[in-house]
Amino acid sequence: MNVKNNKGQSTIEFITTFSAAVGFIFLFLKMATNYTEGYMVHHATYMASRAFLVSDSESQQSIEGRDKSAFTVASAVFKKNLPEKLIKNFNGELKPNYPGAGILAPFIGVWIEYTQPFSIGFVGGKDPVTFRSESFLGREPTRVESIAQVCAAIKTVTEADCKTEATLDDNGG
């Protein structure tokens, strides 16, 4: 009778199972790191968006001019909340959202798109994944924009320009 030699079979099974388990652990650790980095980036984006919204100066400049100076402040707030060395190989660039031309721009904010590797490499692939964080806040008109809107309304009701004093009365009807 011929007896098979099974020496080493349990060792091979252990190595195979152990390497799969360790691979899954590294995969989930990298995914957890990606989630954590995503939360940090999103928080910095949100803080930059708030700075972009409140840094709108009430000058007589055009909307684009005011938003350009506000975006400079927002970029500084983003860099303060997400220091360069906090995330390795961070390649995102903050971009403003100019929601459209006209006096009223309903939403304003910033967004960023960046790539990070999905996993460490030997499990899950080496291709990078594109992440995007955006934060848009409702925008109310500034006093300058409100004055311009009231002036435009007065011009449609009366033939006068906005340099004259006028009293408008709403009879509720």
PyMOL commands that place a pseudoatom at each C-alpha (Angstrom):
pseudoatom trace, name=CA, resn=MET, resi=1, chain=A, elem=C, hetatm=0, pos=[0.000, 0.000, 0.000]
pseudoatom trace, name=CA, resn=ASN, resi=2, chain=A, elem=C, hetatm=0, pos=[1.273, 3.411, -0.994]
pseudoatom trace, name=CA, resn=VAL, resi=3, chain=A, elem=C, hetatm=0, pos=[0.841, 6.186, 1.658]
pseudoatom trace, name=CA, resn=LYS, resi=4, chain=A, elem=C, hetatm=0, pos=[0.966, 9.850, 0.509]
pseudoatom trace, name=CA, resn=ASN, resi=5, chain=A, elem=C, hetatm=0, pos=[3.230, 12.246, 2.333]
pseudoatom trace, name=CA, resn=ASN, resi=6, chain=A, elem=C, hetatm=0, pos=[1.157, 15.226, 3.582]
pseudoatom trace, name=CA, resn=LYS, resi=7, chain=A, elem=C, hetatm=0, pos=[3.956, 16.944, 5.416]
pseudoatom trace, name=CA, resn=GLY, resi=8, chain=A, elem=C, hetatm=0, pos=[3.875, 20.701, 4.812]
pseudoatom trace, name=CA, resn=GLN, resi=9, chain=A, elem=C, hetatm=0, pos=[0.241, 20.877, 3.702]
pseudoatom trace, name=CA, resn=SER, resi=10, chain=A, elem=C, hetatm=0, pos=[-0.853, 22.671, 6.876]
pseudoatom trace, name=CA, resn=THR, resi=11, chain=A, elem=C, hetatm=0, pos=[2.077, 25.070, 6.505]
pseudoatom trace, name=CA, resn=ILE, resi=12, chain=A, elem=C, hetatm=0, pos=[1.026, 25.988, 2.949]
pseudoatom trace, name=CA, resn=GLU, resi=13, chain=A, elem=C, hetatm=0, pos=[-2.597, 26.438, 4.037]
pseudoatom trace, name=CA, resn=PHE, resi=14, chain=A, elem=C, hetatm=0, pos=[-1.492, 28.627, 6.936]
pseudoatom trace, name=CA, resn=ILE, resi=15, chain=A, elem=C, hetatm=0, pos=[0.713, 30.820, 4.734]
pseudoatom trace, name=CA, resn=THR, resi=16, chain=A, elem=C, hetatm=0, pos=[-2.050, 31.230, 2.140]
pseudoatom trace, name=CA, resn=THR, resi=17, chain=A, elem=C, hetatm=0, pos=[-4.707, 32.089, 4.700]
pseudoatom trace, name=CA, resn=PHE, resi=18, chain=A, elem=C, hetatm=0, pos=[-2.383, 34.340, 6.693]
pseudoatom trace, name=CA, resn=SER, resi=19, chain=A, elem=C, hetatm=0, pos=[-1.294, 36.336, 3.616]
pseudoatom trace, name=CA, resn=ALA, resi=20, chain=A, elem=C, hetatm=0, pos=[-4.934, 36.831, 2.546]
pseudoatom trace, name=CA, resn=ALA, resi=21, chain=A, elem=C, hetatm=0, pos=[-5.884, 37.992, 6.056]
pseudoatom trace, name=CA, resn=VAL, resi=22, chain=A, elem=C, hetatm=0, pos=[-2.923, 40.380, 6.289]
pseudoatom trace, name=CA, resn=GLY, resi=23, chain=A, elem=C, hetatm=0, pos=[-3.738, 41.711, 2.799]
pseudoatom trace, name=CA, resn=PHE, resi=24, chain=A, elem=C, hetatm=0, pos=[-7.311, 42.479, 3.849]
pseudoatom trace, name=CA, resn=ILE, resi=25, chain=A, elem=C, hetatm=0, pos=[-6.077, 44.179, 7.003]
pseudoatom trace, name=CA, resn=PHE, resi=26, chain=A, elem=C, hetatm=0, pos=[-3.758, 46.443, 4.988]
pseudoatom trace, name=CA, resn=LEU, resi=27, chain=A, elem=C, hetatm=0, pos=[-6.536, 47.126, 2.468]
pseudoatom trace, name=CA, resn=PHE, resi=28, chain=A, elem=C, hetatm=0, pos=[-8.959, 48.199, 5.188]
pseudoatom trace, name=CA, resn=LEU, resi=29, chain=A, elem=C, hetatm=0, pos=[-6.287, 50.260, 6.947]
pseudoatom trace, name=CA, resn=LYS, resi=30, chain=A, elem=C, hetatm=0, pos=[-5.582, 52.169, 3.732]
pseudoatom trace, name=CA, resn=MET, resi=31, chain=A, elem=C, hetatm=0, pos=[-9.305, 52.665, 3.148]
pseudoatom trace, name=CA, resn=ALA, resi=32, chain=A, elem=C, hetatm=0, pos=[-9.625, 54.022, 6.694]
pseudoatom trace, name=CA, resn=THR, resi=33, chain=A, elem=C, hetatm=0, pos=[-6.706, 56.355, 6.009]
pseudoatom trace, name=CA, resn=ASN, resi=34, chain=A, elem=C, hetatm=0, pos=[-8.411, 57.553, 2.807]
pseudoatom trace, name=CA, resn=TYR, resi=35, chain=A, elem=C, hetatm=0, pos=[-11.625, 58.237, 4.728]
pseudoatom trace, name=CA, resn=THR, resi=36, chain=A, elem=C, hetatm=0, pos=[-9.745, 60.146, 7.419]
pseudoatom trace, name=CA, resn=GLU, resi=37, chain=A, elem=C, hetatm=0, pos=[-7.839, 62.207, 4.862]
pseudoatom trace, name=CA, resn=GLY, resi=38, chain=A, elem=C, hetatm=0, pos=[-11.112, 62.863, 3.036]
pseudoatom trace, name=CA, resn=TYR, resi=39, chain=A, elem=C, hetatm=0, pos=[-12.718, 64.183, 6.217]
pseudoatom trace, name=CA, resn=MET, resi=40, chain=A, elem=C, hetatm=0, pos=[-9.723, 66.460, 6.845]
pseudoatom trace, name=CA, resn=VAL, resi=41, chain=A, elem=C, hetatm=0, pos=[-9.839, 67.782, 3.269]
pseudoatom trace, name=CA, resn=HIS, resi=42, chain=A, elem=C, hetatm=0, pos=[-13.594, 68.291, 3.448]
pseudoatom trace, name=CA, resn=HIS, resi=43, chain=A, elem=C, hetatm=0, pos=[-13.309, 70.198, 6.731]
pseudoatom trace, name=CA, resn=ALA, resi=44, chain=A, elem=C, hetatm=0, pos=[-10.617, 72.447, 5.249]
pseudoatom trace, name=CA, resn=THR, resi=45, chain=A, elem=C, hetatm=0, pos=[-12.767, 72.950, 2.130]
pseudoatom trace, name=CA, resn=TYR, resi=46, chain=A, elem=C, hetatm=0, pos=[-15.778, 73.875, 4.246]
pseudoatom trace, name=CA, resn=MET, resi=47, chain=A, elem=C, hetatm=0, pos=[-13.761, 76.363, 6.310]
pseudoatom trace, name=CA, resn=ALA, resi=48, chain=A, elem=C, hetatm=0, pos=[-12.348, 77.879, 3.108]
pseudoatom trace, name=CA, resn=SER, resi=49, chain=A, elem=C, hetatm=0, pos=[-15.849, 78.130, 1.673]
pseudoatom trace, name=CA, resn=ARG, resi=50, chain=A, elem=C, hetatm=0, pos=[-17.041, 79.988, 4.772]
pseudoatom trace, name=CA, resn=ALA, resi=51, chain=A, elem=C, hetatm=0, pos=[-14.078, 82.351, 4.496]
pseudoatom trace, name=CA, resn=PHE, resi=52, chain=A, elem=C, hetatm=0, pos=[-14.862, 82.844, 0.801]
pseudoatom trace, name=CA, resn=LEU, resi=53, chain=A, elem=C, hetatm=0, pos=[-18.454, 83.743, 1.672]
pseudoatom trace, name=CA, resn=VAL, resi=54, chain=A, elem=C, hetatm=0, pos=[-17.762, 86.166, 4.510]
pseudoatom trace, name=CA, resn=SER, resi=55, chain=A, elem=C, hetatm=0, pos=[-14.746, 87.840, 2.906]
pseudoatom trace, name=CA, resn=ASP, resi=56, chain=A, elem=C, hetatm=0, pos=[-16.930, 89.426, 0.274]
pseudoatom trace, name=CA, resn=SER, resi=57, chain=A, elem=C, hetatm=0, pos=[-16.104, 93.104, 0.601]
pseudoatom trace, name=CA, resn=GLU, resi=58, chain=A, elem=C, hetatm=0, pos=[-18.878, 95.611, 0.216]
pseudoatom trace, name=CA, resn=SER, resi=59, chain=A, elem=C, hetatm=0, pos=[-17.013, 97.822, -2.178]
pseudoatom trace, name=CA, resn=GLN, resi=60, chain=A, elem=C, hetatm=0, pos=[-18.190, 99.105, -5.511]
pseudoatom trace, name=CA, resn=GLN, resi=61, chain=A, elem=C, hetatm=0, pos=[-15.942, 96.663, -7.365]
pseudoatom trace, name=CA, resn=SER, resi=62, chain=A, elem=C, hetatm=0, pos=[-17.362, 94.128, -9.730]
pseudoatom trace, name=CA, resn=ILE, resi=63, chain=A, elem=C, hetatm=0, pos=[-18.456, 90.778, -8.312]
pseudoatom trace, name=CA, resn=GLU, resi=64, chain=A, elem=C, hetatm=0, pos=[-15.450, 89.089, -9.928]
pseudoatom trace, name=CA, resn=GLY, resi=65, chain=A, elem=C, hetatm=0, pos=[-13.063, 91.566, -8.286]
pseudoatom trace, name=CA, resn=ARG, resi=66, chain=A, elem=C, hetatm=0, pos=[-14.584, 91.064, -4.852]
pseudoatom trace, name=CA, resn=ASP, resi=67, chain=A, elem=C, hetatm=0, pos=[-14.636, 87.282, -5.264]
pseudoatom trace, name=CA, resn=LYS, resi=68, chain=A, elem=C, hetatm=0, pos=[-10.992, 87.277, -6.352]
pseudoatom trace, name=CA, resn=SER, resi=69, chain=A, elem=C, hetatm=0, pos=[-9.890, 88.948, -3.126]
pseudoatom trace, name=CA, resn=ALA, resi=70, chain=A, elem=C, hetatm=0, pos=[-12.218, 86.657, -1.149]
pseudoatom trace, name=CA, resn=PHE, resi=71, chain=A, elem=C, hetatm=0, pos=[-10.667, 83.609, -2.848]
pseudoatom trace, name=CA, resn=THR, resi=72, chain=A, elem=C, hetatm=0, pos=[-7.216, 84.741, -1.716]
pseudoatom trace, name=CA, resn=VAL, resi=73, chain=A, elem=C, hetatm=0, pos=[-8.483, 84.727, 1.876]
pseudoatom trace, name=CA, resn=ALA, resi=74, chain=A, elem=C, hetatm=0, pos=[-10.163, 81.331, 1.334]
pseudoatom trace, name=CA, resn=SER, resi=75, chain=A, elem=C, hetatm=0, pos=[-6.915, 79.825, 0.007]
pseudoatom trace, name=CA, resn=ALA, resi=76, chain=A, elem=C, hetatm=0, pos=[-5.063, 80.998, 3.107]
pseudoatom trace, name=CA, resn=VAL, resi=77, chain=A, elem=C, hetatm=0, pos=[-7.757, 79.484, 5.354]
pseudoatom trace, name=CA, resn=PHE, resi=78, chain=A, elem=C, hetatm=0, pos=[-7.561, 76.189, 3.429]
pseudoatom trace, name=CA, resn=LYS, resi=79, chain=A, elem=C, hetatm=0, pos=[-3.778, 76.011, 3.864]
pseudoatom trace, name=CA, resn=LYS, resi=80, chain=A, elem=C, hetatm=0, pos=[-4.147, 76.826, 7.559]
pseudoatom trace, name=CA, resn=ASN, resi=81, chain=A, elem=C, hetatm=0, pos=[-6.685, 74.022, 8.099]
pseudoatom trace, name=CA, resn=LEU, resi=82, chain=A, elem=C, hetatm=0, pos=[-4.878, 71.493, 5.911]
pseudoatom trace, name=CA, resn=PRO, resi=83, chain=A, elem=C, hetatm=0, pos=[-1.115, 71.950, 6.305]
pseudoatom trace, name=CA, resn=GLU, resi=84, chain=A, elem=C, hetatm=0, pos=[1.001, 70.689, 3.408]
pseudoatom trace, name=CA, resn=LYS, resi=85, chain=A, elem=C, hetatm=0, pos=[2.656, 67.888, 5.383]
pseudoatom trace, name=CA, resn=LEU, resi=86, chain=A, elem=C, hetatm=0, pos=[-0.578, 66.553, 6.881]
pseudoatom trace, name=CA, resn=ILE, resi=87, chain=A, elem=C, hetatm=0, pos=[-1.343, 64.331, 3.868]
pseudoatom trace, name=CA, resn=LYS, resi=88, chain=A, elem=C, hetatm=0, pos=[1.519, 62.722, 1.947]
pseudoatom trace, name=CA, resn=ASN, resi=89, chain=A, elem=C, hetatm=0, pos=[1.719, 63.634, -1.750]
pseudoatom trace, name=CA, resn=PHE, resi=90, chain=A, elem=C, hetatm=0, pos=[-1.371, 65.838, -1.651]
pseudoatom trace, name=CA, resn=ASN, resi=91, chain=A, elem=C, hetatm=0, pos=[-1.899, 67.134, -5.180]
pseudoatom trace, name=CA, resn=GLY, resi=92, chain=A, elem=C, hetatm=0, pos=[-5.160, 69.085, -4.951]
pseudoatom trace, name=CA, resn=GLU, resi=93, chain=A, elem=C, hetatm=0, pos=[-5.700, 72.669, -6.033]
pseudoatom trace, name=CA, resn=LEU, resi=94, chain=A, elem=C, hetatm=0, pos=[-8.463, 74.765, -4.499]
pseudoatom trace, name=CA, resn=LYS, resi=95, chain=A, elem=C, hetatm=0, pos=[-10.870, 76.289, -7.037]
pseudoatom trace, name=CA, resn=PRO, resi=96, chain=A, elem=C, hetatm=0, pos=[-13.612, 78.875, -6.544]
pseudoatom trace, name=CA, resn=ASN, resi=97, chain=A, elem=C, hetatm=0, pos=[-17.201, 78.508, -7.637]
pseudoatom trace, name=CA, resn=TYR, resi=98, chain=A, elem=C, hetatm=0, pos=[-18.462, 81.533, -9.494]
pseudoatom trace, name=CA, resn=PRO, resi=99, chain=A, elem=C, hetatm=0, pos=[-22.085, 80.541, -9.861]
pseudoatom trace, name=CA, resn=GLY, resi=100, chain=A, elem=C, hetatm=0, pos=[-22.954, 82.810, -12.727]
pseudoatom trace, name=CA, resn=ALA, resi=101, chain=A, elem=C, hetatm=0, pos=[-23.097, 86.320, -13.989]
pseudoatom trace, name=CA, resn=GLY, resi=102, chain=A, elem=C, hetatm=0, pos=[-25.570, 88.835, -12.726]
pseudoatom trace, name=CA, resn=ILE, resi=103, chain=A, elem=C, hetatm=0, pos=[-26.216, 90.719, -9.550]
pseudoatom trace, name=CA, resn=LEU, resi=104, chain=A, elem=C, hetatm=0, pos=[-27.330, 87.699, -7.529]
pseudoatom trace, name=CA, resn=ALA, resi=105, chain=A, elem=C, hetatm=0, pos=[-25.170, 84.618, -7.286]
pseudoatom trace, name=CA, resn=PRO, resi=106, chain=A, elem=C, hetatm=0, pos=[-27.205, 82.100, -5.252]
pseudoatom trace, name=CA, resn=PHE, resi=107, chain=A, elem=C, hetatm=0, pos=[-24.453, 79.702, -4.200]
pseudoatom trace, name=CA, resn=ILE, resi=108, chain=A, elem=C, hetatm=0, pos=[-20.852, 80.446, -3.558]
pseudoatom trace, name=CA, resn=GLY, resi=109, chain=A, elem=C, hetatm=0, pos=[-17.993, 78.327, -2.331]
pseudoatom trace, name=CA, resn=VAL, resi=110, chain=A, elem=C, hetatm=0, pos=[-14.880, 76.387, -3.200]
pseudoatom trace, name=CA, resn=TRP, resi=111, chain=A, elem=C, hetatm=0, pos=[-14.077, 72.866, -4.307]
pseudoatom trace, name=CA, resn=ILE, resi=112, chain=A, elem=C, hetatm=0, pos=[-11.002, 70.705, -4.689]
pseudoatom trace, name=CA, resn=GLU, resi=113, chain=A, elem=C, hetatm=0, pos=[-10.165, 67.554, -6.587]
pseudoatom trace, name=CA, resn=TYR, resi=114, chain=A, elem=C, hetatm=0, pos=[-7.179, 65.375, -5.679]
pseudoatom trace, name=CA, resn=THR, resi=115, chain=A, elem=C, hetatm=0, pos=[-5.927, 61.837, -6.195]
pseudoatom trace, name=CA, resn=GLN, resi=116, chain=A, elem=C, hetatm=0, pos=[-4.676, 59.293, -3.695]
pseudoatom trace, name=CA, resn=PRO, resi=117, chain=A, elem=C, hetatm=0, pos=[-3.719, 55.643, -4.156]
pseudoatom trace, name=CA, resn=PHE, resi=118, chain=A, elem=C, hetatm=0, pos=[-6.583, 53.320, -3.255]
pseudoatom trace, name=CA, resn=SER, resi=119, chain=A, elem=C, hetatm=0, pos=[-4.398, 50.844, -1.454]
pseudoatom trace, name=CA, resn=ILE, resi=120, chain=A, elem=C, hetatm=0, pos=[-0.828, 50.230, -0.454]
pseudoatom trace, name=CA, resn=GLY, resi=121, chain=A, elem=C, hetatm=0, pos=[-0.149, 48.378, -3.683]
pseudoatom trace, name=CA, resn=PHE, resi=122, chain=A, elem=C, hetatm=0, pos=[-0.047, 44.638, -3.367]
pseudoatom trace, name=CA, resn=VAL, resi=123, chain=A, elem=C, hetatm=0, pos=[-3.765, 44.355, -2.518]
pseudoatom trace, name=CA, resn=GLY, resi=124, chain=A, elem=C, hetatm=0, pos=[-6.417, 46.460, -4.242]
pseudoatom trace, name=CA, resn=GLY, resi=125, chain=A, elem=C, hetatm=0, pos=[-4.407, 47.780, -7.166]
pseudoatom trace, name=CA, resn=LYS, resi=126, chain=A, elem=C, hetatm=0, pos=[-1.994, 50.643, -7.695]
pseudoatom trace, name=CA, resn=ASP, resi=127, chain=A, elem=C, hetatm=0, pos=[-4.202, 53.009, -9.710]
pseudoatom trace, name=CA, resn=PRO, resi=128, chain=A, elem=C, hetatm=0, pos=[-5.010, 56.282, -7.938]
pseudoatom trace, name=CA, resn=VAL, resi=129, chain=A, elem=C, hetatm=0, pos=[-8.566, 57.217, -7.064]
pseudoatom trace, name=CA, resn=THR, resi=130, chain=A, elem=C, hetatm=0, pos=[-9.864, 60.733, -7.693]
pseudoatom trace, name=CA, resn=PHE, resi=131, chain=A, elem=C, hetatm=0, pos=[-11.501, 62.350, -4.691]
pseudoatom trace, name=CA, resn=ARG, resi=132, chain=A, elem=C, hetatm=0, pos=[-13.539, 65.557, -4.803]
pseudoatom trace, name=CA, resn=SER, resi=133, chain=A, elem=C, hetatm=0, pos=[-14.610, 67.790, -1.958]
pseudoatom trace, name=CA, resn=GLU, resi=134, chain=A, elem=C, hetatm=0, pos=[-16.938, 70.699, -2.538]
pseudoatom trace, name=CA, resn=SER, resi=135, chain=A, elem=C, hetatm=0, pos=[-18.648, 73.129, -0.242]
pseudoatom trace, name=CA, resn=PHE, resi=136, chain=A, elem=C, hetatm=0, pos=[-21.252, 75.541, -1.537]
pseudoatom trace, name=CA, resn=LEU, resi=137, chain=A, elem=C, hetatm=0, pos=[-23.088, 77.880, 0.791]
pseudoatom trace, name=CA, resn=GLY, resi=138, chain=A, elem=C, hetatm=0, pos=[-26.130, 80.028, 0.200]
pseudoatom trace, name=CA, resn=ARG, resi=139, chain=A, elem=C, hetatm=0, pos=[-25.172, 83.577, -0.574]
pseudoatom trace, name=CA, resn=GLU, resi=140, chain=A, elem=C, hetatm=0, pos=[-27.138, 86.636, 0.423]
pseudoatom trace, name=CA, resn=PRO, resi=141, chain=A, elem=C, hetatm=0, pos=[-26.622, 89.887, -1.428]
pseudoatom trace, name=CA, resn=THR, resi=142, chain=A, elem=C, hetatm=0, pos=[-24.275, 92.408, 0.104]
pseudoatom trace, name=CA, resn=ARG, resi=143, chain=A, elem=C, hetatm=0, pos=[-25.431, 95.933, 0.928]
pseudoatom trace, name=CA, resn=VAL, resi=144, chain=A, elem=C, hetatm=0, pos=[-23.936, 97.214, -2.296]
pseudoatom trace, name=CA, resn=GLU, resi=145, chain=A, elem=C, hetatm=0, pos=[-25.847, 94.607, -4.299]
pseudoatom trace, name=CA, resn=SER, resi=146, chain=A, elem=C, hetatm=0, pos=[-29.041, 95.378, -2.358]
pseudoatom trace, name=CA, resn=ILE, resi=147, chain=A, elem=C, hetatm=0, pos=[-28.665, 99.094, -3.094]
pseudoatom trace, name=CA, resn=ALA, resi=148, chain=A, elem=C, hetatm=0, pos=[-28.168, 98.291, -6.783]
pseudoatom trace, name=CA, resn=GLN, resi=149, chain=A, elem=C, hetatm=0, pos=[-31.303, 96.118, -6.805]
pseudoatom trace, name=CA, resn=VAL, resi=150, chain=A, elem=C, hetatm=0, pos=[-33.385, 98.788, -5.057]
pseudoatom trace, name=CA, resn=CYS, resi=151, chain=A, elem=C, hetatm=0, pos=[-32.050, 101.392, -7.476]
pseudoatom trace, name=CA, resn=ALA, resi=152, chain=A, elem=C, hetatm=0, pos=[-33.014, 99.212, -10.440]
pseudoatom trace, name=CA, resn=ALA, resi=153, chain=A, elem=C, hetatm=0, pos=[-36.503, 98.760, -8.954]
pseudoatom trace, name=CA, resn=ILE, resi=154, chain=A, elem=C, hetatm=0, pos=[-36.897, 102.519, -8.436]
pseudoatom trace, name=CA, resn=LYS, resi=155, chain=A, elem=C, hetatm=0, pos=[-35.855, 103.143, -12.047]
pseudoatom trace, name=CA, resn=THR, resi=156, chain=A, elem=C, hetatm=0, pos=[-38.563, 100.774, -13.298]
pseudoatom trace, name=CA, resn=VAL, resi=157, chain=A, elem=C, hetatm=0, pos=[-41.284, 102.393, -11.139]
pseudoatom trace, name=CA, resn=THR, resi=158, chain=A, elem=C, hetatm=0, pos=[-40.223, 106.005, -11.595]
pseudoatom trace, name=CA, resn=GLU, resi=159, chain=A, elem=C, hetatm=0, pos=[-38.247, 107.667, -14.301]
pseudoatom trace, name=CA, resn=ALA, resi=160, chain=A, elem=C, hetatm=0, pos=[-35.831, 109.141, -11.746]
pseudoatom trace, name=CA, resn=ASP, resi=161, chain=A, elem=C, hetatm=0, pos=[-32.244, 108.111, -11.210]
pseudoatom trace, name=CA, resn=CYS, resi=162, chain=A, elem=C, hetatm=0, pos=[-31.005, 106.835, -7.875]
pseudoatom trace, name=CA, resn=LYS, resi=163, chain=A, elem=C, hetatm=0, pos=[-29.412, 110.101, -6.859]
pseudoatom trace, name=CA, resn=THR, resi=164, chain=A, elem=C, hetatm=0, pos=[-32.794, 111.633, -6.104]
pseudoatom trace, name=CA, resn=GLU, resi=165, chain=A, elem=C, hetatm=0, pos=[-34.709, 110.958, -2.928]
pseudoatom trace, name=CA, resn=ALA, resi=166, chain=A, elem=C, hetatm=0, pos=[-37.818, 108.873, -3.463]
pseudoatom trace, name=CA, resn=THR, resi=167, chain=A, elem=C, hetatm=0, pos=[-40.324, 107.285, -1.111]
pseudoatom trace, name=CA, resn=LEU, resi=168, chain=A, elem=C, hetatm=0, pos=[-41.986, 104.082, -2.192]
pseudoatom trace, name=CA, resn=ASP, resi=169, chain=A, elem=C, hetatm=0, pos=[-45.213, 102.994, -0.569]
pseudoatom trace, name=CA, resn=ASP, resi=170, chain=A, elem=C, hetatm=0, pos=[-46.722, 99.560, -0.701]
pseudoatom trace, name=CA, resn=ASN, resi=171, chain=A, elem=C, hetatm=0, pos=[-50.454, 99.600, -0.170]
pseudoatom trace, name=CA, resn=GLY, resi=172, chain=A, elem=C, hetatm=0, pos=[-50.522, 95.848, 0.474]
pseudoatom trace, name=CA, resn=GLY, resi=173, chain=A, elem=C, hetatm=0, pos=[-52.616, 95.085, -2.588]
for i in range(1, 173): cmd.bond("trace and resi %d" % i, "trace and resi %d" % (i + 1))
show_as sticks, trace
zoom trace
